[in-house]
Amino acid sequence: MTADPGDSSAYPTPPPIGGGQPFQHGQPFPPGQPFQPGQPFQSGQPFQPGQPFPPGQPVRPGHPGPLALRFVARLIDGIIVGVIGLLLAVAFHVTDDILITGLFSGLLTFIYFVAFEVTKGWTPGKKLFGMRVRGPGGAAKPSLPQSAIRNAFTLLAIIPYVGGLLAAIAYFVIAYTIHTSPTKQGKHDQLAGGTQVVRD
């Protein structure tokens, strides 16, 4: 018996390319099926075991880091940087040169915070209290430019004679803006595009 060419039921439906069911908008991902770039992600859509996190999606936000803990963490980090700076000053025999010690203080502080934030997402002081620095939008870590902008105020200490005063003013402004912000984001976080210190 010859099939009628006009009868579509006489021909089997070809399977989807790659096997399995084609992805429908808003449809949950089947178990074990990896997320494909370009597929729409629905809010509240469950993830299945073995499925990687969609690119660009923010990580667990955590709670905003309280100002008091951030102050103590900054103090601990400052002590660490101070010890390193003192050892370098002694090693180079420049302990009596205020210009050199100011350079060590400002530059070391800047490098210390940027290096830890970009590579780890935290500094030892913040890590001690379970805090970390998120990038804008809840990213796991800030980028190098974001961290550099965020910590640029620490370089004020390099300015001869008035650097310490300028840095103190910057710290006050940042502390005040953290205190008045509902998300505990200081002026330096705003300038960096929306970085945030959170407590896991």
C-alpha positions in Angstrom: 0.0 0.0 0.0 1.4 3.3 -1.0 1.1 6.3 1.4 -0.8 9.3 0.3 1.8 12.1 -0.2 -0.8 14.6 1.1 -1.4 12.6 4.3 1.1 14.0 7.0 0.1 11.3 9.4 1.8 8.7 7.2 5.2 10.2 8.0 6.8 9.9 11.5 7.8 13.2 13.2 11.5 13.6 13.2 13.2 13.7 16.7 14.6 17.0 17.9 18.2 17.7 16.9 20.5 16.4 19.6 17.8 14.1 21.1 15.6 14.8 24.1 12.9 17.5 24.2 13.3 21.0 22.8 13.6 23.7 25.4 10.4 25.7 25.9 10.3 29.3 27.3 9.7 29.0 31.1 10.1 25.2 31.1 12.2 23.7 34.0 15.5 22.2 32.9 15.5 18.3 32.8 17.8 16.6 35.4 21.4 16.6 34.3 20.9 18.9 31.3 23.4 21.8 31.4 22.3 25.3 31.0 22.9 26.6 27.5 24.0 30.2 27.0 21.2 32.2 25.5 18.4 30.3 27.1 16.0 32.5 29.1 16.3 32.0 32.9 13.1 32.3 34.8 13.0 33.7 38.3 12.3 30.9 40.8 13.2 28.2 38.3 14.7 25.2 40.0 18.2 23.9 39.2 18.8 20.3 38.8 21.8 18.3 40.2 24.9 18.7 38.0 23.6 21.8 36.3 26.1 24.7 36.3 25.0 28.1 37.5 23.9 30.3 34.6 26.5 32.8 33.5 26.0 36.3 34.8 23.6 35.3 37.5 24.5 36.8 41.0 25.6 34.5 43.8 23.9 34.2 47.1 23.6 37.9 48.3 24.2 37.4 52.0 23.5 40.1 54.6 25.1 43.6 54.5 28.1 43.7 56.7 27.5 45.9 59.8 29.6 49.0 60.2 31.1 47.9 63.6 32.4 44.6 62.3 33.8 46.3 59.2 35.6 48.8 61.4 37.2 46.1 63.5 38.1 44.1 60.3 39.7 47.2 58.8 41.6 47.8 62.0 43.0 44.2 61.9 44.0 44.6 58.2 45.6 48.0 59.1 47.7 46.3 61.8 48.8 43.7 59.3 49.8 46.3 56.7 51.5 48.4 59.4 53.7 45.5 60.5 54.6 44.8 56.9 55.4 48.5 56.3 57.5 48.7 59.4 59.6 45.7 58.4 60.1 47.2 55.0 61.1 50.5 56.4 63.6 48.9 58.8 65.0 46.8 56.0 65.5 49.8 53.8 66.7 52.1 56.7 64.0 54.7 56.1 62.2 54.8 59.4 63.0 58.4 60.0 61.9 59.6 56.5 58.2 60.7 56.8 57.8 60.8 53.0 59.0 57.2 52.5 56.9 55.9 55.4 53.9 57.6 54.1 54.5 56.1 50.7 54.9 52.6 52.3 51.7 53.1 54.3 49.5 54.3 51.4 50.8 52.1 48.7 51.0 49.0 50.8 47.4 49.5 52.0 46.1 50.0 48.5 48.0 46.9 47.1 46.9 44.8 50.1 43.2 45.5 49.8 43.1 45.3 46.0 45.1 42.1 45.8 42.9 40.3 48.4 39.6 41.6 47.1 40.3 40.7 43.4 41.8 37.2 44.1 39.8 36.1 47.2 36.9 38.4 47.6 37.9 39.2 51.1 40.8 40.4 53.3 42.1 38.5 56.3 40.2 40.9 58.6 36.9 40.5 56.8 37.4 36.7 56.5 37.8 36.5 60.3 34.2 37.8 60.7 32.7 35.9 57.8 32.5 38.9 55.5 33.4 39.4 51.9 33.3 42.0 49.1 30.9 41.4 46.3 31.1 43.0 42.9 28.3 45.1 41.4 25.1 43.1 41.0 26.1 40.5 43.6 29.1 39.1 41.7 31.4 36.9 43.7 34.3 39.3 43.6 35.0 42.8 42.4 37.1 43.3 39.2 40.5 44.9 39.3 39.2 48.3 38.2 36.3 48.2 40.6 38.5 47.2 43.6 41.1 49.9 42.6 38.4 52.6 42.5 36.9 51.3 45.8 40.3 51.5 47.6 41.7 54.6 45.8 41.2 56.7 49.0 43.9 54.8 50.8 46.5 56.4 48.4 45.8 59.8 50.0 48.3 58.8 52.7 51.0 59.2 50.1 50.5 63.0 49.9 53.2 64.6 52.1 52.2 66.3 55.4 48.4 66.5 54.7 47.9 62.9 53.5 47.0 61.6 56.9 44.3 64.3 57.4 42.8 63.7 53.9 42.7 60.0 54.5 41.0 60.5 57.9 38.3 62.7 56.2 37.8 60.0 53.6 37.3 57.4 56.3 34.8 59.6 58.0 32.8 60.2 54.8 32.8 56.4 54.0 31.8 55.5 57.5 28.9 58.0 57.5 27.6 56.8 54.1 27.8 53.2 55.2 25.8 54.0 58.4 23.1 55.9 56.5 22.8 53.4 53.6 20.1 50.6 54.0 22.4 48.3 52.1 25.5 49.4 54.0 27.2 50.6 50.9 29.7 53.5 51.4 30.6 56.2 49.0 33.6 54.1 47.8 31.2 51.3 47.0 29.0 53.7 45.0 31.9 55.1 43.0 33.0 51.5 42.2 29.7 50.7 40.5 27.9 49.2 43.5 30.3 46.9 45.3 29.1 45.7 48.7 30.5 44.0 51.8 28.2 41.2 52.9 28.3 38.7 55.8 27.5 35.1 54.8 
